[in-house]
């Protein structure tokens, strides 16, 4: 009887041990899933939520393509005939369509991953074209060109690394959008202020103020994007890839 009792107690202990191990595994799996979901949601807040929207032919994207076509025209007007008035007009149309495509994307609910990449890329091309043209004409120093281009190159590398790890593009920092807005105001003013008359001298002073603030904000926003990049790298990579549906800046 004593042997049978000991055997029964041993079986009960083994059964309890198995149940305890099963409970530990379940608790471990629950904690792992909770931590993974929390981290993934936090990363979404940092680099943008996923989207399954692959639309290409939308009204906002068509406007962005129109803006893109204006980049070589703008640069030619600056460096060829030096028709600054027409160059400013092309830049103004580009700025208006930049605002309009974002507005229409919200009104028509036509956000797309292609538009999210194209819109900020066209902004960068306008900025690059204006910087090169102004530097060639000795209106702005080349060091400013190098600093702003270096900022965009560094962030492009960061985006490549994030995509390789399964993340989408950066969440928009609106200070970056403001910096782009200020620079796109500064460039036409720099063109219009490039002359000997008193009125052009006054415009030149205002233009340089816009340019200084624009460059400072542009570089500062780059540091904010780098902070997002550093935060994302400190977290585990998500198990699925996603892209962000918003525009960068």
SULRAJO-V514106 format. One record per residue. N is the residue number from 1. RES is the residue in one letter. PHI is phi in degrees with one decimal (NA if undefined). Layout:
n:N res:RES phi:PHI
n:N res:RES phi:PHI
This chain:
n:1 res:X phi:NA
n:2 res:X phi:-60.9
n:3 res:X phi:-65.6
n:4 res:X phi:-64.7
n:5 res:X phi:-65.2
n:6 res:X phi:-63.0
n:7 res:X phi:-62.9
n:8 res:X phi:-63.5
n:9 res:X phi:-65.7
n:10 res:X phi:-63.3
n:11 res:X phi:-64.9
n:12 res:X phi:-65.2
n:13 res:X phi:-63.6
n:14 res:X phi:-63.1
n:15 res:X phi:-63.4
n:16 res:X phi:-64.7
n:17 res:X phi:-65.1
n:18 res:X phi:-63.5
n:19 res:X phi:-63.4
n:20 res:X phi:-64.8
n:21 res:X phi:-65.0
n:22 res:X phi:-62.4
n:23 res:X phi:-64.7
n:24 res:X phi:-63.7
n:25 res:X phi:-62.9
n:26 res:X phi:-62.7
n:27 res:X phi:-64.2
n:28 res:X phi:-63.1
n:29 res:X phi:-64.7
n:30 res:X phi:-64.0
n:31 res:X phi:-63.6
n:32 res:X phi:-62.4
n:33 res:X phi:-66.1
n:34 res:X phi:-64.0
n:35 res:X phi:-63.5
n:36 res:X phi:-61.9
n:37 res:X phi:-66.2
n:38 res:X phi:-64.7
n:39 res:X phi:-64.1
n:40 res:X phi:-63.4
n:41 res:X phi:-65.6
n:42 res:X phi:-66.3
n:43 res:X phi:-66.4
n:44 res:X phi:-58.7
n:45 res:X phi:-65.5
n:46 res:X phi:-86.6
n:47 res:X phi:-116.0
n:48 res:X phi:107.6
n:49 res:X phi:-78.5
n:50 res:X phi:-74.1
n:51 res:X phi:-147.4
n:52 res:X phi:-103.0
n:53 res:X phi:-85.7
n:54 res:X phi:-108.7
n:55 res:X phi:-62.6
n:56 res:X phi:-111.3
n:57 res:X phi:-89.6
n:58 res:X phi:-127.7
n:59 res:X phi:-62.3
n:60 res:X phi:-59.7
n:61 res:X phi:-67.0
n:62 res:X phi:-63.2
n:63 res:X phi:-65.8
n:64 res:X phi:-65.1
n:65 res:X phi:-65.2
n:66 res:X phi:-63.5
n:67 res:X phi:-61.3
n:68 res:X phi:-60.6
n:69 res:X phi:-64.8
n:70 res:X phi:-79.2
n:71 res:X phi:-62.9
n:72 res:X phi:-64.6
n:73 res:X phi:-63.9
n:74 res:X phi:-60.4
n:75 res:X phi:-66.8
n:76 res:X phi:-64.3
n:77 res:X phi:-62.9
n:78 res:X phi:-72.3
n:79 res:X phi:-101.2
n:80 res:X phi:-83.2
n:81 res:X phi:-76.9
n:82 res:X phi:52.8
n:83 res:X phi:-84.9
n:84 res:X phi:-63.1
n:85 res:X phi:-61.3
n:86 res:X phi:-67.3
n:87 res:X phi:-62.1
n:88 res:X phi:-63.6
n:89 res:X phi:-62.0
n:90 res:X phi:-62.7
n:91 res:X phi:-65.0
n:92 res:X phi:-65.6
n:93 res:X phi:-63.0
n:94 res:X phi:-62.3
n:95 res:X phi:-65.1
n:96 res:X phi:-65.8
n:97 res:X phi:-68.4
n:98 res:X phi:-63.2
n:99 res:X phi:-67.1
n:100 res:X phi:-67.6
n:101 res:X phi:-67.2
n:102 res:X phi:-66.5
n:103 res:X phi:-63.7
n:104 res:X phi:-67.4
n:105 res:X phi:-60.6
n:106 res:X phi:-75.2
n:107 res:X phi:-66.1
n:108 res:X phi:-90.4
n:109 res:X phi:54.6
n:110 res:X phi:-118.1
n:111 res:X phi:-70.9
n:112 res:X phi:-152.1
n:113 res:X phi:-65.8
n:114 res:X phi:-62.4
n:115 res:X phi:-65.0
n:116 res:X phi:-63.3
n:117 res:X phi:-86.4
n:118 res:X phi:-70.4
n:119 res:X phi:-58.2
n:120 res:X phi:-67.5
n:121 res:X phi:-64.9
n:122 res:X phi:-66.8
n:123 res:X phi:-56.1
n:124 res:X phi:-63.7
n:125 res:X phi:-66.4
n:126 res:X phi:-63.2
n:127 res:X phi:-63.2
n:128 res:X phi:-63.4
n:129 res:X phi:-62.0
n:130 res:X phi:-64.8
n:131 res:X phi:-62.8
n:132 res:X phi:-63.1
n:133 res:X phi:-62.2
n:134 res:X phi:-66.9
n:135 res:X phi:-70.1
n:136 res:X phi:-61.0
n:137 res:X phi:-88.9
n:138 res:X phi:60.2
n:139 res:X phi:-93.9
n:140 res:X phi:-124.5
n:141 res:X phi:-74.7
n:142 res:X phi:-67.2
n:143 res:X phi:-62.9
n:144 res:X phi:-65.7
n:145 res:X phi:-61.1
n:146 res:X phi:-62.3
n:147 res:X phi:-64.1
n:148 res:X phi:-70.7
n:149 res:X phi:-67.5
n:150 res:X phi:-61.9
n:151 res:X phi:-58.6
n:152 res:X phi:-69.5
n:153 res:X phi:-65.6
n:154 res:X phi:-61.4
n:155 res:X phi:-68.2
n:156 res:X phi:-63.0
n:157 res:X phi:-63.9
n:158 res:X phi:-61.8
n:159 res:X phi:-62.9
n:160 res:X phi:-60.8
n:161 res:X phi:-65.1
n:162 res:X phi:-62.8
n:163 res:X phi:-64.1
n:164 res:X phi:-63.7
n:165 res:X phi:-89.1
n:166 res:X phi:98.8
n:167 res:X phi:-96.1
n:168 res:X phi:-91.4
n:169 res:X phi:-64.9
n:170 res:X phi:-61.9
n:171 res:X phi:-66.5
n:172 res:X phi:-63.0
n:173 res:X phi:-99.9
n:174 res:X phi:-70.1
n:175 res:X phi:-64.7
n:176 res:X phi:-66.1
n:177 res:X phi:-63.3
n:178 res:X phi:-64.7
n:179 res:X phi:-63.5
n:180 res:X phi:-61.8
n:181 res:X phi:-60.8
n:182 res:X phi:-65.4
n:183 res:X phi:-63.9
n:184 res:X phi:-70.3
n:185 res:X phi:-81.2
n:186 res:X phi:-66.3
n:187 res:X phi:-61.7
n:188 res:X phi:-64.7
n:189 res:X phi:-66.1
n:190 res:X phi:-63.3
n:191 res:X phi:-65.5
n:192 res:X phi:-71.1
n:193 res:X phi:-91.4
n:194 res:X phi:-87.7
n:195 res:X phi:-167.8
n:196 res:X phi:-89.6
n:197 res:X phi:-74.2
n:198 res:X phi:-58.8
n:199 res:X phi:-62.8
n:200 res:X phi:-66.6
n:201 res:X phi:-65.2
n:202 res:X phi:-63.7
n:203 res:X phi:-60.3
n:204 res:X phi:-62.3
n:205 res:X phi:-64.0
n:206 res:X phi:-62.4
n:207 res:X phi:-62.6
n:208 res:X phi:-66.2
n:209 res:X phi:-63.5
n:210 res:X phi:-59.9
n:211 res:X phi:-64.1
n:212 res:X phi:-63.8
n:213 res:X phi:-64.5
n:214 res:X phi:-63.2
n:215 res:X phi:-63.5
n:216 res:X phi:-62.3
n:217 res:X phi:-65.9
n:218 res:X phi:-64.3
n:219 res:X phi:-70.5
n:220 res:X phi:-65.0
n:221 res:X phi:-63.0
n:222 res:X phi:-60.4
n:223 res:X phi:-66.5
n:224 res:X phi:-66.3
n:225 res:X phi:-64.9
n:226 res:X phi:-64.5
n:227 res:X phi:-64.7
n:228 res:X phi:-59.8
n:229 res:X phi:-61.7
n:230 res:X phi:-63.3
n:231 res:X phi:-64.2
n:232 res:X phi:-65.4
n:233 res:X phi:-68.3
n:234 res:X phi:-82.0
n:235 res:X phi:-111.0
n:236 res:X phi:-62.1
n:237 res:X phi:-68.0
n:238 res:X phi:-66.2
n:239 res:X phi:-79.6
n:240 res:X phi:-125.3
n:241 res:X phi:-85.5
n:242 res:X phi:-151.4
n:243 res:X phi:-127.0
n:244 res:X phi:-99.1
n:245 res:X phi:-88.0
n:246 res:X phi:-91.2
n:247 res:X phi:-82.8
n:248 res:X phi:-86.7
n:249 res:X phi:-157.1
